[in-house]
Amino acid sequence: MKKWPIVTLAVLIINSSLPLLAVETATARSIATNGTTEAVSSLVTDLSAIEETTTKRLESDMASSNRPDSQQLADTTETASSLDSTTESSTSSETTTASESSENEATRPQTVSAKPDINAAETNEEAPFVARTIPTAEKNPKEGSYANGNWGGYGSGGTRFTYYFDTRELVIDAGYVPSMHPQAVPWLGHHDVKKITFNGPLTYDKTSILNRLLTGFFKDLQDVTTINGLQYFDMSNVTAMNEMFKNCYHLKKLDLSSWDTQNVSFFNDMFNGCLELADLQIANFDISLGSQFQNMFNHCDLLTDLDISNWKGVFPKTIFVDKMFSSLKNLNSISLPSGEQLEINADLPFIAPNEVYTGKYSSTAKPTLVYSRTQLLGSHTREAGVYVANKQLYGVRVTYTDENDHSIRSSQTILGYYHDPYDATTPEYQLTLPGYTLVGIPKNTTGILDNSVKSVDYIYRKFVTPVVETNDSVMYAGQTYDAKVNFVKGTDHLGNALAWNNPGLTVGGDTVDTQTPGVYHKTLTYKFEKAETVTSSYTVTVKADQTAANLQDVKLYVDDKFDANAPLKKSGRSRWSSD
């Protein structure tokens, strides 16, 4: 870091004030010509106060020249900030006076800028230029009243910007910016801005120390909700981003994925106070030179997911990380690179062990990878991935017993998190067991997981060997065959009596042709899922039809008794019968 001799710094600040005094005095005289003599006195008085303040601060700095260089630089920055703040107040007064004195003018001045300090070139530094906004007399039908201004600039230099009062939007064109100092930014005079849009790349002198210290760049823009075009900033030489977005209470989203932060040392309080920031894209930050991270995300109450999966840096324990992540009280997940790529001894938010959480963090890809909040970021062996608050696991035990309460299979457990639903009616848990049938289904087969002890108990009945009894039968040609005649009785796999219409009974074997005499072999089989299958065999005999009478002569003697059946040679049969 470049060291500033106190004498050189004194010359720089005093000389940079003189051209500003000359320009402001000339402007005041011009205004006085139009009849506003009071403005002259006010401006000169204010600018004299600036010079007096500068002199006193420089004398104080000279007296403290024996302090460490780092402290001198910090005081110098504070002095410059105070000077710019005073200049801004003077500028505001000038703007109001110029606006009131020129209401009837056909043409209004758009910008007022200071001339460069020739002594600044000797130190390769310049005092910050204050961006000035002069209200215009125009009113655009679509955009309403607005004001134009220049971000710094000498003559045709600087970058043009426009502030729209109705929508409270600040639009900044692409171009050259003489100073990126936070006290020279266009929104300094429009703290009620709600939306900032950068339309193109901004170029500036990256060798200037003031352009490398962007502390508080957007700080205290408490109404801003949107900042577009941040990809147009070249951050490759920036060394300080602390408090950059501090107290941007209503900022909703930030995409900083294109920022090159390889030279940044100060990240502390960068997003502190962004109460409504819910979407933050900083996955590609290079924090290898970082040394200050305190309160980086403090009070980011709506930030639930944080992706730092490409962050780079392995740090000693001496860097400042107090409340870097631990204040993210609503953080649900954090995406991390491997421990070899990023190792930082920062704590994650404290999660009190309760019925929902264990108080630790685990990988979503490998739930068995569990770390405490103080170990995760500092683990050199950590695997890359998404880490979430580790939840308590709850289970429902599913048991399988017979009617005598004897276990017939090992139990299973349905695992889940607090208040997750469970369902034990799926085929994975409501099982079909060989040799058994399910006879008891409990009422709690579905429900919600919690810390109460739950058990789903399925009851089964053991199969018995079924029984099927049949008999043989005889019939005559032309008669109708009914297989039910051959079924005698039976019992099913549970020992219950079998009815003829039981769906488990099946008739098989030969097809009985009732017109053709012969012996037909039949089967009757009982089958139920995985129960034992039994089969009974029987025969059906078909005989020729003999229903026509076959008569013969009968001899009778005197006194013989007549037998009416005597003329019949054989008996005819009118129906079939079982043997």
C-alpha positions in Angstrom: 0.0 0.0 0.0 1.3 3.4 -0.9 2.4 5.6 2.0 1.5 9.3 2.0 3.9 11.8 3.6 1.9 14.2 5.8 3.4 17.3 4.1 2.4 16.1 0.6 -1.1 15.2 1.8 -1.5 18.7 3.3 -0.4 20.3 0.0 -2.8 18.1 -1.9 -5.9 18.8 0.1 -5.3 22.6 0.4 -4.5 23.0 -3.3 -7.5 20.9 -4.3 -9.7 23.3 -2.3 -8.5 26.5 -3.9 -9.8 25.9 -7.5 -13.1 24.8 -6.0 -13.2 28.1 -4.0 -12.5 30.1 -7.1 -15.2 28.4 -9.1 -17.8 28.6 -6.4 -17.0 32.3 -5.8 -17.3 33.0 -9.5 -20.6 31.2 -9.6 -21.9 33.2 -6.6 -20.9 36.5 -8.3 -22.8 35.4 -11.4 -25.9 34.6 -9.3 -25.6 38.0 -7.6 -25.7 39.7 -11.0 -29.2 38.3 -11.3 -30.3 39.9 -8.1 -29.6 37.2 -5.5 -26.8 38.9 -3.6 -27.6 37.0 -0.5 -26.4 33.8 -2.1 -22.9 35.3 -2.6 -22.5 35.9 1.1 -23.7 32.4 2.0 -21.5 30.7 -0.5 -18.3 32.6 0.4 -19.0 32.0 4.1 -19.5 28.2 3.5 -16.4 27.9 1.4 -14.3 29.8 4.0 -15.5 27.3 6.6 -14.3 24.5 4.3 -10.8 26.1 4.1 -10.7 26.7 7.8 -11.8 23.1 8.6 -9.2 21.7 6.2 -6.4 23.7 7.8 -7.4 22.6 11.3 -7.5 18.9 10.3 -4.1 19.1 8.6 -2.6 20.7 11.7 -4.0 17.9 13.7 -2.6 15.3 11.3 0.8 16.9 11.4 0.8 16.6 15.2 0.1 12.9 15.0 2.8 12.1 12.5 4.5 9.8 14.9 1.5 7.3 14.8 1.7 4.1 12.7 1.3 4.4 8.9 -2.0 2.4 9.0 -3.5 4.8 11.6 -2.3 7.9 9.6 -4.0 6.5 6.5 -7.2 5.8 8.3 -7.3 9.4 9.7 -6.5 10.8 6.3 -9.4 8.9 4.8 -11.7 10.2 7.5 -10.4 13.8 6.9 -11.1 13.5 3.2 -14.6 12.1 3.8 -15.4 14.9 6.2 -14.1 17.5 3.7 -16.2 16.0 1.0 -19.3 15.9 3.2 -18.8 19.7 3.9 -18.4 20.3 0.2 -21.5 18.4 -0.5 -23.5 20.6 1.9 -22.1 23.7 0.1 -23.1 22.2 -3.2 -26.6 21.5 -2.1 -26.9 25.2 -1.1 -25.5 26.3 -4.5 -28.0 24.0 -6.3 -31.0 25.4 -4.5 -29.9 29.0 -5.1 -29.2 28.4 -8.8 -32.6 26.7 -9.2 -34.6 29.5 -7.5 -32.8 32.3 -9.4 -33.4 30.9 -12.9 -37.0 29.9 -13.0 -37.7 32.1 -16.0 -34.5 31.4 -17.9 -34.8 29.7 -21.3 -31.6 27.8 -20.8 -30.4 26.4 -17.5 -26.9 25.1 -16.6 -26.8 21.3 -16.3 -23.6 20.8 -14.4 -21.1 22.6 -12.2 -17.7 21.0 -11.8 -14.3 21.8 -10.2 -11.1 22.1 -12.2 -8.3 19.7 -11.7 -5.6 20.4 -9.2 -2.3 20.5 -11.0 -0.5 19.5 -7.8 -2.5 16.2 -7.7 -0.6 14.9 -10.7 2.7 15.0 -8.7 1.3 12.4 -6.3 -0.8 10.5 -8.8 -3.9 11.3 -6.6 -6.7 13.7 -6.8 -9.3 15.0 -4.4 -12.7 13.5 -4.8 -15.0 15.3 -7.2 -18.5 16.0 -6.0 -21.3 15.0 -8.4 -23.7 17.9 -8.8 -27.3 17.8 -9.8 -29.0 20.9 -11.2 -32.9 20.6 -11.5 -34.1 21.2 -15.1 -37.2 23.2 -16.1 -38.4 20.4 -18.4 -41.1 17.9 -17.6 -41.3 14.7 -19.7 -44.8 13.4 -20.2 -43.7 9.8 -19.7 -41.0 10.3 -17.1 -42.2 13.3 -15.1 -39.9 15.9 -13.6 -36.2 15.0 -13.6 -32.7 16.4 -13.0 -29.5 15.9 -14.9 -26.0 16.0 -13.6 -22.4 14.9 -14.1 -20.5 12.4 -12.0 -17.3 14.5 -11.5 -15.8 15.7 -14.8 -13.9 18.7 -16.1 -15.4 20.4 -19.2 -16.7 17.6 -21.3 -15.4 14.9 -18.9 -17.4 13.0 -16.3 -20.4 10.7 -16.7 -23.9 12.0 -17.2 -26.7 10.9 -14.9 -30.4 11.6 -14.6 -32.6 11.5 -11.5 -36.4 11.0 -12.0 -38.3 12.6 -9.1 -41.6 10.8 -9.7 -40.2 7.3 -9.7 -37.1 8.1 -7.6 -34.9 6.4 -10.1 -31.3 7.3 -10.8 -30.0 6.4 -14.3 -26.2 6.6 -14.9 -24.7 6.5 -18.4 -21.6 4.7 -19.4 -18.4 6.7 -19.3 -15.3 8.0 -17.5 -15.6 8.7 -13.7 -12.8 10.9 -12.4 -13.4 9.7 -8.8 -15.1 6.6 -7.3 -14.8 8.0 -3.9 -18.0 7.4 -1.9 -18.3 11.1 -1.2 -18.4 11.9 -4.9 -21.2 9.6 -6.0 -24.3 10.9 -7.7 -26.7 9.3 -5.2 -25.2 11.2 -2.4 -27.6 14.0 -3.1 -30.5 11.7 -3.6 -30.7 9.5 -0.5 -34.4 8.8 -1.2 -33.5 6.9 -4.4 -35.4 3.6 -4.8 -33.8 2.3 -8.0 -30.3 2.8 -9.5 -29.5 1.7 -13.0 -26.0 1.7 -14.6 -26.4 1.7 -18.4 -22.9 0.8 -19.4 -19.2 0.3 -18.3 -17.7 2.8 -16.0 -14.0 3.6 -16.5 -11.7 5.3 -13.9 -8.1 5.6 -12.9 -7.5 2.3 -11.1 -4.1 3.4 -9.8 -5.7 6.1 -7.6 -5.9 5.0 -3.9 -9.2 6.7 -3.6 -10.6 4.7 -6.4 -9.5 1.5 -4.6 -11.2 2.3 -1.3 -14.9 1.8 -1.9 -15.8 1.8 1.8 -19.5 2.7 2.2 -20.1 3.0 -1.5 -23.8 2.5 -1.4 -24.1 2.9 2.4 -27.3 4.2 4.0 -29.5 4.1 0.9 -32.3 3.1 3.1 -35.1 3.3 0.4 -33.3 1.6 -2.5 -34.8 -1.7 -3.6 -32.9 -2.4 -6.8 -29.4 -1.7 -8.2 -29.1 -2.8 -11.8 -25.9 -3.0 -14.0 -23.4 -3.8 -11.3 -21.6 -6.0 -13.8 -20.3 -2.8 -15.4 -17.9 -2.1 -12.5 -14.3 -3.2 -12.8 -13.4 -4.2 -9.3 -10.0 -5.9 -10.0 -7.9 -3.2 -8.2 -10.3 -2.5 -5.3 -8.9 -3.3 -1.9 -11.8 -2.3 0.4 -15.5 -3.1 0.1 -16.4 -2.8 3.8 -19.8 -1.3 4.5 -20.4 -1.1 0.8 -24.2 -1.9 1.1 -24.6 -1.3 4.8 -28.1 -0.2 5.9 -29.6 -0.7 2.5 -32.7 -1.8 4.4 -35.0 -2.5 1.4 -32.6 -3.9 -1.1 -34.1 -7.2 -2.4 -31.4 -8.7 -4.7 -27.7 -8.3 -5.6 -25.9 -10.0 -8.4 -22.2 -9.6 -7.8 -21.2 -12.8 -9.7 -19.0 -10.9 -12.2 -16.9 -9.0 -9.6 -13.2 -9.6 -9.4 -12.3 -9.4 -5.7 -8.8 -10.9 -5.8 -7.3 -7.8 -4.2 -9.9 -7.0 -1.6 -8.8 -7.1 2.0 -11.8 -5.6 3.8 -15.2 -7.2 3.5 -16.5 -6.4 7.0 -20.0 -5.1 7.3 -20.4 -5.3 3.5 -24.1 -6.4 3.7 -24.8 -5.4 7.3 -28.3 -4.1 7.7 -29.7 -5.4 4.4 -32.8 -6.5 6.1 -34.8 -7.5 3.0 -31.9 -9.0 0.9 -33.2 -12.4 -0.1 -31.1 -13.1 -3.2 -27.4 -12.6 -3.1 -25.1 -13.9 -5.9 -21.5 -13.9 -4.6 -20.5 -17.5 -5.4 -17.4 -16.5 -7.4 -15.7 -14.2 -4.8 -11.9 -14.6 -4.4 -11.2 -13.8 -0.8 -7.7 -15.1 -0.7 -6.4 -11.7 0.5 -9.2 -11.0 2.8 -8.4 -10.1 6.4 -11.6 -8.4 7.7 -15.0 -10.2 7.6 -16.7 -9.1 10.8 -20.5 -8.7 10.6 -20.3 -9.3 6.8 -23.9 -10.6 6.7 -25.2 -9.1 10.0 -29.0 -8.6 10.0 -29.5 -10.1 6.6 -32.7 -11.6 8.0 -34.3 -12.8 4.8 -31.2 -14.5 3.4 -32.1 -18.2 3.7 -29.7 -19.7 1.1 -26.1 -18.6 0.6 -23.9 -19.9 -2.3 -20.1 -19.4 -1.8 -19.3 -22.6 -3.7 -16.4 -21.0 -5.7 -14.8 -18.9 -2.9 -11.1 -19.3 -2.7 -8.9 -18.8 0.3 -7.1 -20.8 3.1 -6.6 -18.5 6.1 -4.8 -18.5 9.4 -6.7 -18.2 12.6 -5.7 -14.6 13.0 -8.1 -13.0 10.5 -11.1 -11.2 11.8 -14.3 -13.3 11.2 -16.5 -12.3 14.2 -20.1 -12.8 13.3 -19.2 -13.4 9.6 -21.9 -16.0 9.1 -23.2 -16.6 12.6 -25.7 -13.7 12.5 -27.6 -15.3 9.6 -30.3 -16.5 11.9 -32.6 -17.7 9.1 -30.0 -19.5 7.0 -31.3 -22.8 5.7 -28.5 -23.9 3.4 -24.9 -22.9 2.4 -23.1 -24.1 -0.7 -19.4 -24.7 0.0 -16.3 -25.6 -2.0 -14.0 -28.3 -0.7 -12.0 -27.7 2.5 -8.8 -27.7 0.4 -10.2 -24.7 -1.6 -11.7 -22.7 1.3 -10.8 -23.1 4.9 -11.8 -20.3 7.2 -12.3 -20.5 11.0 -15.7 -18.8 11.0 -18.8 -20.1 12.8 -22.1 -20.8 11.2 -25.3 -19.7 12.8 -26.0 -21.4 16.2 -28.9 -23.8 16.0 -30.2 -25.0 19.4 -30.8 -28.7 19.5 -34.6 -29.3 19.7 -37.2 -31.7 18.4 -36.5 -30.5 14.9 -32.7 -30.0 14.7 -29.6 -31.6 16.1 -27.6 -28.4 16.3 -25.2 -29.5 13.6 -24.8 -29.3 9.8 -24.9 -32.1 7.2 -24.5 -32.6 3.5 -27.6 -33.0 1.4 -25.8 -35.4 -0.9 -24.3 -37.4 2.0 -26.4 -37.0 5.1 -23.8 -39.0 7.1 -21.3 -36.1 6.7 -22.2 -34.2 9.8 -20.2 -31.2 11.2 -20.7 -28.9 14.2 -21.2 -25.2 13.3 -17.6 -24.4 14.5 -16.0 -27.2 12.5 -17.6 -27.1 9.0 -15.9 -24.0 7.5 -12.6 -24.8 9.2 -12.4 -28.4 8.0 -9.6 -29.0 5.5 -11.2 -32.4 4.6 -14.7 -31.0 4.0 -16.3 -32.2 0.7 -17.8 -29.7 -1.6 -21.6 -29.6 -1.6 -24.7 -28.0 -0.1 -24.9 -28.1 3.7 -28.0 -27.7 5.8 -29.0 -27.7 9.4 -29.0 -31.3 10.4 -32.5 -32.4 11.3 -33.6 -34.9 13.9 -34.5 -38.3 12.5 -37.7 -40.0 13.6 -38.9 -43.5 12.9 -42.0 -45.7 12.8 -41.4 -49.4 13.5 -43.3 -51.9 11.4 -43.7 -55.4 12.9 -44.9 -58.7 11.5 -46.4 -61.3 13.9 -48.7 -64.3 13.8 -51.9 -64.6 15.8 -50.0 -65.9 18.8 -47.8 -62.7 18.8 -44.8 -64.6 17.5 -42.5 -62.6 15.1 -42.6 -64.2 11.7 -40.3 -61.7 10.0 -37.7 -59.0 11.0 -39.3 -55.5 11.6 -38.7 -52.5 9.4 -38.3 -48.8 10.2 -39.8 -45.8 8.3 -37.4 -42.9 8.8 -38.2 -39.2 8.3 -37.9 -35.7 9.8 -40.2 -34.0 12.3 -43.8 -33.8 11.0 -43.0 -35.6 7.8 -45.9 -37.9 6.7 -45.4 -41.7 6.7 -47.3 -44.4 4.9 -47.0 -48.1 5.9 -49.6 -49.4 3.4 -47.2 -49.5 0.4 -46.0 -52.9 -0.8 -42.6 -52.1 0.7 -44.1 -52.3 4.2 -47.4 -54.2 3.9 -45.9 -57.5 2.9 -47.2 -60.7 1.4 -45.4 -63.5 3.3 -45.1 -67.0 2.0 -47.2 -69.4 4.1 -49.2 -66.6 5.7 -52.1 -64.4 5.1 -52.7 -60.9 6.5 -55.6 -60.9 8.9 -55.0 -57.8 11.0 -54.4 -54.3 9.7 -53.9 -51.6 12.3 -55.4 -48.1 12.2 -52.2 -46.2 12.3 -50.7 -47.4 9.0 -50.5 -43.7 8.0 -49.7 -40.6 10.0 -47.2 -37.9 11.0 -43.7 -38.4 12.4 -43.0 -36.8 15.8 -41.2 -37.6 19.0 -43.9 -40.0 20.2 -43.1 -43.8 19.9 -45.0 -45.4 17.1 -45.3 -49.0 16.0 -47.4 -50.4 13.1 -48.1 -54.1 13.8 -49.3 -56.4 11.1 -50.8 -59.7 12.1 -50.7 -62.8 9.9 -52.3 -66.3 10.0 -50.2 -69.3 9.1 -51.4 -71.4 6.1 -52.6 -75.0 6.6 -52.7 -77.8 4.0 -55.9 -77.4 2.1 -58.1 -80.5 1.6 -60.2 -81.4 -1.5 -62.4 -84.6 -1.6 -64.1 -85.9 -4.8 -65.8 -89.2 -6.1 -66.2 -91.0 -9.3 -69.5 -90.9 -11.3 -71.3 -92.8 -14.1 -73.7 -91.3 -16.6 -75.4 -92.3 -19.9 -75.0 -90.9 -23.2 -77.2 -87.9 -23.9 -77.3 -86.8 -20.3 -75.9 -83.4 -19.0 -72.6 -83.4 -17.1 -72.4 -81.3 -13.9 -68.9 -81.3 -12.3 -70.3 -80.2 -8.9 -71.6 -83.8 -8.5 -68.1 -85.0 -8.1 -67.1 -82.5 -5.3 -67.6 -84.0 -1.9 -66.0 -81.5 0.6 -62.8 -79.5 1.4 -61.0 -76.9 3.5 -59.0 -73.9 2.4 -55.5 -72.8 3.4 -56.8 -71.3 6.6 -58.8 -74.4 7.5 -62.1 -72.9 6.5 -64.7 -75.1 4.8 -64.6 -74.9 1.0 -67.7 -74.0 -0.9 -68.1 -75.1 -4.5 -68.1 -71.5 -5.7 -64.8 -70.7 -4.0 -62.6 -68.9 -6.6 -59.6 -71.1 -5.6 -61.3 -74.2 -7.0 -60.5 -75.1 -10.6 -61.8 -78.1 -12.6 -59.3 -79.7 -15.0 -58.5 -82.9 -16.9 -60.4 -84.5 -19.8 -63.3 -82.8 -21.5 -66.4 -85.0 -20.9 -68.2 -85.8 -24.2 -71.6 -86.9 -23.1 -72.4 -88.3 -26.6 -69.5 -90.7 -26.6 -69.4 -93.6 -24.1 -66.0 -93.9 -22.3 -64.1 -93.2 -19.1 -63.0 -89.5 -18.6 -60.3 -88.5 -16.1 -60.9 -85.3 -14.2 -59.2 -83.1 -11.5 -60.4 -80.6 -8.9 -57.6 -78.2 -7.7 -57.5 -75.7 -4.9 -54.9 -72.9 -5.2 -54.5 -69.6 -3.2 -51.5 -67.3 -3.9 -48.5 -68.8 -2.1 -50.4 -71.3 -0.1 -49.9 -75.0 -0.7 -51.8 -76.2 -3.8 -53.8 -79.5 -3.6 -55.5 -81.6 -6.4 -58.0 -84.4 -6.2 -58.5 -86.8 -9.2 -61.7 -88.6 -10.2 -63.4 -90.3 -13.3 -66.6 -89.8 -15.2 -67.9 -92.8 -17.0 -70.3 -92.3 -19.9 -72.4 -95.5 -20.9 -74.5 -96.2 -23.9 -78.2 -95.2 -23.8 -80.5 -98.2 -22.9 -83.8 -96.5 -22.3 -85.7 -98.6 -25.2 -87.5 -101.8 -24.0 -86.0 -105.2 -25.0 -88.8 -107.8 -24.7 -88.9 -111.6 -24.7 -91.6 -114.2 -24.8 -92.8 -115.6 -21.5 -94.4 -118.9 -21.0 -97.1 -119.3 -18.3 -98.9 -122.5 -16.9 -102.2 -122.9 -15.4 -102.3 -121.3 -12.0 -99.0 -119.4 -12.6 -98.8 -115.8 -11.3 -97.9 -113.2 -14.0 -94.8 -111.0 -13.4 -95.1 -107.8 -15.3 -91.3 -107.5 -15.6 -90.9 -110.9 -17.0 -91.1 -109.7 -20.7 -88.2 -107.3 -20.1 -84.8 -108.7 -21.2 -82.8 -106.0 -19.6 -83.6 -103.0 -17.4 -83.4 -99.6 -18.9 -82.0 -96.6 -16.9 -83.3 -93.0 -17.2 -80.5 -91.2 -15.3 -76.8 -91.4 -14.6 -75.5 -92.4 -11.2 -72.3 -92.4 -9.1 -70.5 -95.7 -8.6 
